[in-house]
Amino acid sequence: MSLFRRPDYESETTQFLKQLKQQKPALEEQQRAGRALLWDKKVDRRLWREYRAAAVPQKPYVYQTEPSPEH
């Protein structure tokens, strides 16, 4: 054991989360189900390549369609 080792510290937030998970054991499964609804999706890589290839480059100043004649 190290001479300078401090006792294990847990923040109030960590303690709260551990207590919450003990009180509601199904919470993590509910979180995973919610994540699957919005984030865990199958990605069609061919479709994404086509989407990116079809992108039109944006002009530096989008509201000016053409340079003014005096410049």
Secondary structure, 3 states (H helix, E strand, C coil): CCCCCCCCCCCHHHHHHHHHHHHCCCHHHHHHHHHHHHCCCCCCHHHHHHHHHCCCCCCCCCCCCCCCCCC
